[in-house]
Amino acid sequence: MLKVQYRAVESRSAGDYLPNMASLARSGFNIVISAGFLLADATKAVAGQFPSTKFAITDYDVKGAPFNGQVPNVEGLTYATQQNSYLVGCLAAHVAARQGKKNISVVGGVKIPPVDTFLAGYKAGAEKCVPGTTVQIGYSQDFIDQAKCKSVAQNQLDAGSQVVFNVAGPCGLGALDAAKEAGKWGVGVDVDQSFLGTYILTSAVKRVDVGIFLAVKGAKTGKGFKGGSNLVFNLKNKGVSLGKFSPKAHLKRAWLTQIAQLKAQIISGKLKPPTSVSPGA
């Protein structure tokens, strides 16, 4: 327990990012944490105005633009989600092939690097474990409206998808609902979404809670805060993982053995899943 005082502020639009962060910095908080890739420009601007305040941003490599590793009071919290998504793709492809259709899909929100990292790993893992698997990729262009994600998923299901992977936050609940209605499998994201039902094959879990905890701890104690650099979370340090497997999936031992072997190869560095998808994929 860190025993800290905190305040959570929700931005209603992109125009709220900068004033909300500036307000928190003026209020004397030791660290201000930006939730996501889209807040990078505003984070850099406010960090420049309040150099004595620490900042952290999730899903953003601060060694790249616009920070370029030169903003000493901003720390990046990055997640190697291509790694656990690679394992998810492998499993999804096996399950689909058992149904007689080598066809799976993924519904992303907006096409930004943190989304495409999931997609790239998923596609590569499926193609590795079951060559010839079709991996349909679609974007809702939204992270909130469930109807948009459901529509994308329904089109994918109509085209033969046996497993739908949600990479669109709350919007993606619509994609999972479409899979449920069609009697197909869904894959959760960020947290273990097995609570939605046994139709959730597994989830690509991202331990944002661990990243936030370590960032806050570093700001409070003055130790471990990596301004101008990143804290990286991956399979090796358990910053990303797989959620529970559905008891209704009846997964074959050979599949689980293969996934365990691939995980070990990723941790050792022998296997490096891609982080981007090809244009038009």
CORTABEL-V889309 format. One record per helix or strand of 2 or more residues. SS is the DSSP state (~ for helix, > for strand). FROM is the first residue (numbers start at 1). LEN is the number of residues. If there is no record, write none. Layout:
ss->SS from->FROM len->LEN
ss->SS from->FROM len->LEN
//
This chain:
ss->~ from->16 len->11
ss->> from->31 len->4
ss->~ from->37 len->13
ss->> from->54 len->5
ss->> from->74 len->6
ss->~ from->81 len->18
ss->> from->103 len->6
ss->~ from->113 len->17
ss->> from->134 len->6
ss->~ from->146 len->13
ss->> from->163 len->5
ss->~ from->169 len->13
ss->> from->185 len->6
ss->~ from->193 len->4
ss->> from->200 len->7
ss->~ from->208 len->14
ss->> from->230 len->4
ss->> from->240 len->3
ss->~ from->253 len->16
//
